[in-house]
Amino acid sequence: MAVITMTFAKNIQDSVQVGDMIYNCVYNASTGAVASPIELGTCTAVSSTTLSCNIPTGTTRPTTSDFIMFSKDNAGNISALDGYYAEIEMKNDATTAVEIFAVGSEIFESSK
């Protein structure tokens, strides 16, 4: 595997981290079309304007007109409540009778 470092004119999105998967979308200037994402490899280093990643041998390297995207590992980057319980209090300050249409929650066992 080769390590490539890409330098961008503008700051890279703050949530890019080492270990994220980096993708390349080839842009065709004559048609204006963007090809399906190609997996470049795993991010090995990131700063405000540079991004390094391991790419397999034979992978097409991105050009300056291509789109670069990233995705996070969803096993370690979930966004839900963490903890053992939650408490909620609902109040109705109306002077007439009202009904609650729906109340929802999300529950999963996070540890044992």
C-alpha positions, 0 to 999 in steps of 0.5 A: 500500500502507498500513502498519499497526502492530499492538500486542500485550498480550504480547511477540511471538515472538523469531524474527519479523524484518523481511521475514517474511510476516504472516498474519491468521486471522479468529476468529468468536466466535459459532461459535468457528471460525477462517478460513483465513489471509489474507496481510496483507503483509511485516513492515517493523518489529518490536519486543517488542510492536509489528509493522508491515507493508505491506498492499495496498489493500482488504485487510481489517484485523485486529481484536483477536480475530483470530490473527496468524501469520508465515512465514519465507522458506525461501531464507534460513532453512534449518536444516541443516549448513553447511560442507565436511565432517563427521566422526563417530566411533561407539563400542560400549562393550557387552561383547556383539555389537550391530548398528547399525540405521540411520545417516543424514545430510543432504547438499547442495551449498551453494557452488561 
